Amino acid sequence: MAFTSYVPKKPVQSVSVDSIALERHYSVLQIAEMWSLSEKTVRRMFENEEGVLLWGSPETRRKRGYITLRIPESVMLRVHFQRTRRAG
């Protein structure tokens, strides 16, 4: 009979990452309409935020790049709080 030691497995993702995956995600257009801003402004606000889903193709010499953003609700609320706190 072989002896095997029990080693508990580490969770692959933390609870916060799991909860972000299950949150409602907004498009740039949806947030632009809610906040009465241009899509370009919203894209600049969120493109470097942690937790935002980015996918697409990078720009090459012959083809324009396309990047799609999906913004979790918690990230949207965090950015809104940061921006309103700075203004006040």
C-alpha positions as CSV (number, residue, x, y, z in Angstrom):
1,M,0.0,0.0,0.0
2,A,1.5,3.3,-1.1
3,F,1.5,6.3,1.3
4,T,0.3,9.5,-0.2
5,S,0.2,12.7,1.7
6,Y,-2.7,15.0,1.5
7,V,-1.9,18.5,0.2
8,P,-4.8,20.9,0.0
9,K,-5.1,22.5,-3.4
10,K,-4.9,26.3,-3.6
11,P,-7.9,28.1,-5.1
12,V,-7.1,29.2,-8.7
13,Q,-8.9,32.5,-8.3
14,S,-9.7,34.7,-5.3
15,V,-13.3,35.4,-4.2
16,S,-13.1,38.9,-5.5
17,V,-12.2,37.8,-9.0
18,D,-15.0,35.2,-9.0
19,S,-17.5,37.9,-8.0
20,I,-16.3,40.3,-10.7
21,A,-16.8,37.5,-13.3
22,L,-20.5,37.1,-12.3
23,E,-21.2,40.9,-12.1
24,R,-23.1,42.7,-14.8
25,H,-20.7,44.1,-17.4
26,Y,-21.4,47.3,-19.4
27,S,-20.2,48.3,-22.8
28,V,-18.6,51.6,-23.5
29,L,-21.8,52.8,-25.2
30,Q,-24.0,51.9,-22.3
31,I,-21.8,53.9,-19.8
32,A,-21.5,56.8,-22.3
33,E,-25.3,57.1,-22.5
34,M,-25.8,56.7,-18.7
35,W,-23.1,59.4,-17.9
36,S,-23.9,61.7,-20.9
37,L,-20.3,61.4,-22.2
38,S,-18.8,60.5,-25.5
39,E,-17.7,56.9,-26.2
40,K,-14.1,58.2,-26.7
41,T,-14.1,59.8,-23.2
42,V,-15.4,56.6,-21.6
43,R,-12.9,54.4,-23.5
44,R,-10.0,56.6,-22.2
45,M,-11.4,56.5,-18.7
46,F,-11.5,52.7,-18.5
47,E,-8.9,51.3,-20.9
48,N,-6.2,51.1,-18.2
49,E,-8.5,50.2,-15.2
50,E,-7.9,47.0,-13.4
51,G,-10.7,44.5,-13.8
52,V,-11.9,45.7,-17.3
53,L,-12.1,43.0,-19.9
54,L,-10.2,43.9,-23.1
55,W,-10.0,41.9,-26.3
56,G,-9.5,42.5,-29.9
57,S,-6.7,42.9,-32.4
58,P,-3.8,45.3,-32.2
59,E,-3.1,47.9,-34.9
60,T,-0.7,46.9,-37.6
61,R,0.9,48.9,-40.5
62,R,-2.0,47.9,-42.8
63,K,-5.0,47.4,-40.5
64,R,-6.7,49.4,-37.8
65,G,-6.8,47.8,-34.4
66,Y,-10.1,47.1,-32.6
67,I,-10.3,46.8,-28.9
68,T,-13.6,45.8,-27.2
69,L,-14.1,46.8,-23.5
70,R,-16.5,45.3,-21.0
71,I,-16.6,47.1,-17.7
72,P,-17.8,45.3,-14.5
73,E,-20.3,47.2,-12.4
74,S,-17.9,47.4,-9.4
75,V,-15.2,48.9,-11.6
76,M,-17.7,51.5,-13.0
77,L,-18.7,52.4,-9.5
78,R,-15.1,52.7,-8.3
79,V,-14.2,55.0,-11.1
80,H,-17.3,57.1,-10.6
81,F,-16.4,57.4,-6.9
82,Q,-12.8,58.4,-7.6
83,R,-13.9,61.0,-10.2
84,T,-16.5,62.6,-8.0
85,R,-14.3,62.7,-5.0
86,R,-11.6,64.6,-7.0
87,A,-14.1,67.2,-8.2
88,G,-15.4,68.0,-4.7
